[in-house]
């Protein structure tokens, strides 16, 4: 992973972004020697968001199972039929 100082980002933002778009490699931005932010390609960011949405949906399903808020397939079909009418 590439690492850049925040001051370098201020001075060379266009070049750093161009390199990011070419390489698709995230850039860690540091400030005073500590991690401050990540700069990532738009497509990679969107892919990460889709994965997080999927993980959130899975977690909701697991919570529903743990809370016994589930129904069998037959009951689900009945509910869907009523809802679709």
C-alpha positions as a printed NumPy array, in Angstrom:
array([[  0.   ,   0.   ,   0.   ],
       [  1.229,   3.414,  -0.889],
       [  1.661,   5.962,   1.924],
       [  1.591,   9.725,   1.437],
       [  1.882,  12.648,   3.803],
       [ -1.103,  14.948,   3.952],
       [  1.179,  17.795,   2.845],
       [  2.131,  15.789,  -0.269],
       [ -1.548,  15.243,  -0.977],
       [ -2.128,  18.994,  -0.767],
       [  0.742,  19.702,  -3.161],
       [  0.292,  16.841,  -5.603],
       [ -3.358,  15.828,  -5.38 ],
       [ -3.819,  15.523,  -9.141],
       [ -0.777,  13.275,  -9.574],
       [ -1.63 ,  11.117,  -6.556],
       [ -5.215,  10.642,  -7.746],
       [ -4.039,   9.832, -11.285],
       [ -1.687,   7.175,  -9.896],
       [ -4.483,   5.788,  -7.714],
       [ -6.796,   5.499, -10.709],
       [ -4.069,   3.774, -12.718],
       [ -2.871,   1.344, -10.05 ],
       [ -6.139,   0.866,  -8.105],
       [ -3.912,   0.632,  -5.001],
       [ -5.279,   2.422,  -1.895],
       [ -3.237,   5.284,  -0.509],
       [ -2.799,   5.754,   3.233],
       [ -2.664,   9.448,   4.088],
       [ -0.682,  10.248,   7.224],
       [ -0.649,  13.373,   9.332],
       [  2.071,  13.945,  11.912],
       [  3.234,  10.368,  11.345],
       [ -0.153,   8.812,  12.124],
       [ -2.751,   7.327,   9.772],
       [ -5.381,   9.967,   8.966],
       [ -7.337,   8.643,   5.982],
       [ -7.396,   6.213,   3.095],
       [ -7.76 ,   7.299,  -0.48 ],
       [ -9.389,   4.58 ,  -2.585],
       [-10.561,   4.214,  -6.159],
       [-14.285,   4.879,  -6.697],
       [-14.98 ,   1.383,  -8.036],
       [-13.195,  -0.211,  -5.082],
       [-15.118,   1.979,  -2.637],
       [-18.414,   0.953,  -4.249],
       [-17.417,  -2.717,  -4.111],
       [-16.576,  -2.353,  -0.424],
       [-19.975,  -0.736,   0.202],
       [-21.766,  -3.612,  -1.567],
       [-19.871,  -6.14 ,   0.573],
       [-20.757,  -4.219,   3.736],
       [-24.428,  -4.138,   2.722],
       [-24.354,  -7.907,   2.199],
       [-22.664,  -8.48 ,   5.559],
       [-25.256,  -6.251,   7.231],
       [-28.077,  -8.257,   5.646],
       [-26.482, -11.497,   6.833],
       [-26.136, -10.098,  10.357],
       [-29.807,  -9.101,  10.344],
       [-30.726, -12.617,   9.289],
       [-28.628, -14.118,  12.056],
       [-30.288, -11.786,  14.596],
       [-33.724, -12.832,  13.305],
       [-32.789, -16.484,  13.755],
       [-31.407, -15.847,  17.247],
       [-34.581, -13.946,  18.19 ],
       [-36.75 , -16.714,  16.702],
       [-38.289, -14.293,  14.195],
       [-38.347, -16.775,  11.331],
       [-41.069, -18.676,   9.504],
       [-41.04 , -21.808,   7.396],
       [-41.27 , -21.714,   3.623],
       [-44.997, -22.45 ,   3.524],
       [-45.809, -19.596,   5.901],
       [-43.533, -17.253,   3.922],
       [-45.381, -18.15 ,   0.689],
       [-48.734, -17.425,   2.346],
       [-47.526, -14.029,   3.53 ],
       [-46.137, -13.174,   0.104],
       [-49.372, -14.155,  -1.613],
       [-51.365, -11.846,   0.673],
       [-48.85 ,  -9.055,   0.208],
       [-48.842,  -9.371,  -3.605],
       [-52.651,  -9.188,  -3.921]])
